[in-house]
Amino acid sequence: MVRGTVLTHRRRCGKPNCRCASGESAHESVVLSYSQNARTKFLMLPAAEVEAVRAATERFRAAKARLDAQADAGLAELVSRLRPGKSR
């Protein structure tokens, strides 16, 4: 599992004679975007790693969704036990 999102990062390099300077097309690279210490970071991914990392991020999201559902159910059970007659 890997926390983050695989996305295509498009940017201009800043070189005046480059094709991206005239607005033709920006440079593209596939990256893993993730947060660390409240900052967004990007990790460039080699083509051979893209699908494996994408699958790992999907496994993380699925596991997080299951954990969130369990936490919500636990909270609902606690609220109903401690506040009889009231439900949220």
QUIWO-V432663 format. One record per residue. N is the residue number from 0. RES is the residue in one letter. PHI is phi in degrees with one decimal (NA if undefined). PSI is psi in degrees with one decimal (* if undefined). BURIAL is b if it has 16 or more other ideal C-beta (glycine too) atoms within 10 Angstrom, else e. Layout:
n:N res:RES phi:PHI psi:PSI burial:BURIAL
n:N res:RES phi:PHI psi:PSI burial:BURIAL
//
This chain:
n:0 res:M phi:NA psi:145.2 burial:e
n:1 res:V phi:-139.3 psi:132.1 burial:b
n:2 res:R phi:-86.7 psi:132.6 burial:e
n:3 res:G phi:143.5 psi:-172.6 burial:b
n:4 res:T phi:-135.2 psi:133.2 burial:e
n:5 res:V phi:-87.8 psi:126.3 burial:b
n:6 res:L phi:-147.7 psi:165.0 burial:e
n:7 res:T phi:-93.8 psi:119.3 burial:e
n:8 res:H phi:-94.9 psi:123.9 burial:e
n:9 res:R phi:-113.5 psi:130.8 burial:e
n:10 res:R phi:-150.3 psi:163.8 burial:e
n:11 res:R phi:-103.2 psi:140.3 burial:e
n:12 res:C phi:-83.3 psi:-24.4 burial:e
n:13 res:G phi:96.8 psi:-6.0 burial:e
n:14 res:K phi:-75.3 psi:129.6 burial:e
n:15 res:P phi:-65.2 psi:-26.6 burial:e
n:16 res:N phi:-96.6 psi:4.1 burial:e
n:17 res:C phi:-79.3 psi:155.1 burial:e
n:18 res:R phi:-61.0 psi:-28.4 burial:e
n:19 res:C phi:-73.3 psi:-22.9 burial:e
n:20 res:A phi:-68.5 psi:-31.8 burial:e
n:21 res:S phi:-85.6 psi:-1.7 burial:e
n:22 res:G phi:87.2 psi:5.7 burial:e
n:23 res:E phi:-58.5 psi:-60.7 burial:e
n:24 res:S phi:-160.2 psi:144.0 burial:e
n:25 res:A phi:-83.5 psi:163.8 burial:e
n:26 res:H phi:-75.1 psi:138.3 burial:e
n:27 res:E phi:-119.6 psi:141.1 burial:e
n:28 res:S phi:-148.7 psi:148.1 burial:e
n:29 res:V phi:-90.5 psi:129.4 burial:b
n:30 res:V phi:-132.4 psi:160.1 burial:b
n:31 res:L phi:-99.1 psi:121.4 burial:b
n:32 res:S phi:-99.3 psi:127.0 burial:e
n:33 res:Y phi:-147.2 psi:161.7 burial:e
n:34 res:S phi:-106.8 psi:134.6 burial:e
n:35 res:Q phi:-143.0 psi:123.4 burial:e
n:36 res:N phi:54.4 psi:44.9 burial:e
n:37 res:A phi:64.5 psi:22.0 burial:e
n:38 res:R phi:-127.2 psi:140.2 burial:e
n:39 res:T phi:-82.0 psi:131.4 burial:e
n:40 res:K phi:-122.0 psi:155.4 burial:e
n:41 res:F phi:-124.6 psi:136.6 burial:e
n:42 res:L phi:-121.6 psi:115.5 burial:e
n:43 res:M phi:-66.4 psi:136.5 burial:e
n:44 res:L phi:-109.8 psi:129.1 burial:b
n:45 res:P phi:-65.9 psi:151.3 burial:e
n:46 res:A phi:-53.6 psi:-36.1 burial:e
n:47 res:A phi:-68.4 psi:-18.3 burial:e
n:48 res:E phi:-99.6 psi:-13.9 burial:e
n:49 res:V phi:-57.7 psi:-52.0 burial:e
n:50 res:E phi:-66.3 psi:-38.6 burial:e
n:51 res:A phi:-65.8 psi:-41.7 burial:e
n:52 res:V phi:-69.8 psi:-39.2 burial:b
n:53 res:R phi:-60.5 psi:-43.5 burial:b
n:54 res:A phi:-64.4 psi:-38.6 burial:e
n:55 res:A phi:-65.3 psi:-38.3 burial:b
n:56 res:T phi:-69.1 psi:-35.1 burial:b
n:57 res:E phi:-66.9 psi:-38.6 burial:e
n:58 res:R phi:-63.1 psi:-39.2 burial:e
n:59 res:F phi:-62.2 psi:-47.2 burial:e
n:60 res:R phi:-62.1 psi:-38.8 burial:e
n:61 res:A phi:-66.6 psi:-42.7 burial:e
n:62 res:A phi:-65.5 psi:-39.8 burial:e
n:63 res:K phi:-65.3 psi:-40.1 burial:e
n:64 res:A phi:-63.6 psi:-40.5 burial:e
n:65 res:R phi:-64.4 psi:-44.0 burial:e
n:66 res:L phi:-64.5 psi:-42.0 burial:e
n:67 res:D phi:-61.2 psi:-40.6 burial:e
n:68 res:A phi:-64.9 psi:-41.5 burial:e
n:69 res:Q phi:-65.0 psi:-41.3 burial:e
n:70 res:A phi:-64.7 psi:-41.3 burial:e
n:71 res:D phi:-63.5 psi:-41.4 burial:e
n:72 res:A phi:-66.3 psi:-40.2 burial:e
n:73 res:G phi:-64.4 psi:-41.2 burial:e
n:74 res:L phi:-65.0 psi:-43.8 burial:e
n:75 res:A phi:-61.6 psi:-40.6 burial:e
n:76 res:E phi:-65.6 psi:-42.5 burial:e
n:77 res:L phi:-64.5 psi:-44.7 burial:e
n:78 res:V phi:-61.9 psi:-43.9 burial:e
n:79 res:S phi:-68.6 psi:-31.0 burial:e
n:80 res:R phi:-74.8 psi:-38.5 burial:e
n:81 res:L phi:-87.7 psi:-17.9 burial:e
n:82 res:R phi:-126.1 psi:72.7 burial:e
n:83 res:P phi:-61.5 psi:137.2 burial:e
n:84 res:G phi:87.8 psi:-12.6 burial:e
n:85 res:K phi:-116.6 psi:138.3 burial:e
n:86 res:S phi:-130.9 psi:152.6 burial:e
n:87 res:R phi:-106.8 psi:* burial:e
//
